[in-house]
Amino acid sequence: MTLRFAKSEWRFIKVDGGKTTTLRPVAVILADGLEWKAARVTTQDGKEVADFNAVRWKAALPPGDYIVEVDGNKFPFPATEGEVFKVKP
């Protein structure tokens, strides 16, 4: 099974009939008090998988290797299931 997020996919999810499958997506959060003009999350090859604006300040993603970009600053984020990356002021 494949779970689709806005601009990315979580592939090869195993689902057994009659059993509960719990998924823990990765979270990227722009913390309260952080002043920024442009922020996004990309894959290692530069494909944008999440962007942020005045209303959207957090993103849920499948596990993977990401780069969090905030006003030109790049933060590598190799994320396993359930990890949280919080950009603080």
C-alpha positions as CSV (number, residue, x, y, z in Angstrom):
1,M,0.0,0.0,0.0
2,T,1.1,3.6,-0.6
3,L,0.1,6.5,1.6
4,R,0.1,9.8,-0.2
5,F,1.0,13.1,1.5
6,A,0.6,16.4,-0.2
7,K,3.8,16.2,-2.3
8,S,5.3,12.9,-1.2
9,E,4.5,9.2,-0.7
10,W,5.1,6.6,1.9
11,R,5.5,3.4,-0.1
12,F,5.5,-0.3,0.6
13,I,3.3,-0.1,3.8
14,K,2.4,-3.6,4.9
15,V,-1.2,-4.0,6.0
16,D,-2.5,-7.3,7.3
17,G,-6.3,-7.9,7.1
18,G,-8.0,-7.7,10.5
19,K,-4.9,-6.1,12.2
20,T,-4.2,-2.5,13.1
21,T,-1.3,-0.9,11.4
22,T,0.1,2.2,13.2
23,L,2.2,4.7,11.2
24,R,4.2,7.4,12.9
25,P,5.0,10.1,10.3
26,V,7.9,12.5,10.6
27,A,7.1,16.0,11.8
28,V,8.8,19.3,10.8
29,I,7.7,22.2,13.0
30,L,8.6,25.9,12.8
31,A,8.5,26.9,16.5
32,D,6.6,29.8,18.0
33,G,8.7,33.0,18.0
34,L,10.8,32.0,14.9
35,E,10.8,34.8,12.4
36,W,11.1,33.6,8.8
37,K,10.2,34.7,5.3
38,A,10.6,31.5,3.3
39,A,10.7,27.9,4.5
40,R,10.3,24.5,2.9
41,V,11.4,20.9,3.1
42,T,13.1,19.1,0.2
43,T,14.4,15.7,-0.6
44,Q,18.2,15.3,-1.0
45,D,17.8,15.8,-4.8
46,G,15.9,19.1,-4.3
47,K,12.3,18.0,-4.8
48,E,10.0,20.1,-2.6
49,V,7.8,18.0,-0.4
50,A,6.5,20.6,2.0
51,D,6.3,24.4,2.2
52,F,5.2,26.8,5.0
53,N,3.3,30.0,5.1
54,A,1.5,32.2,7.6
55,V,-1.1,29.5,8.3
56,R,0.9,26.3,7.8
57,W,3.9,26.0,10.2
58,K,4.2,22.3,10.5
59,A,4.3,19.3,8.1
60,A,3.9,15.6,8.4
61,L,6.0,13.5,6.0
62,P,7.0,9.8,5.5
63,P,10.4,8.7,6.8
64,G,13.3,9.8,4.6
65,D,16.3,12.0,4.1
66,Y,15.2,15.6,4.0
67,I,16.7,19.1,4.0
68,V,14.8,21.8,5.9
69,E,15.4,25.2,4.4
70,V,14.6,28.4,6.4
71,D,15.5,31.7,4.8
72,G,18.4,30.1,2.9
73,N,19.8,28.1,5.9
74,K,19.8,24.4,5.2
75,F,19.5,21.8,7.9
76,P,19.9,18.1,6.9
77,F,17.3,15.9,8.5
78,P,17.6,12.1,8.1
79,A,14.3,11.1,9.6
80,T,13.1,7.7,10.8
81,E,9.5,7.0,11.7
82,G,8.1,9.3,14.4
83,E,11.0,11.8,14.5
84,V,10.4,15.5,15.0
85,F,12.6,18.3,13.7
86,K,11.8,21.6,15.4
87,V,13.3,24.8,14.0
88,K,13.7,27.2,17.0
89,P,14.5,30.9,17.1
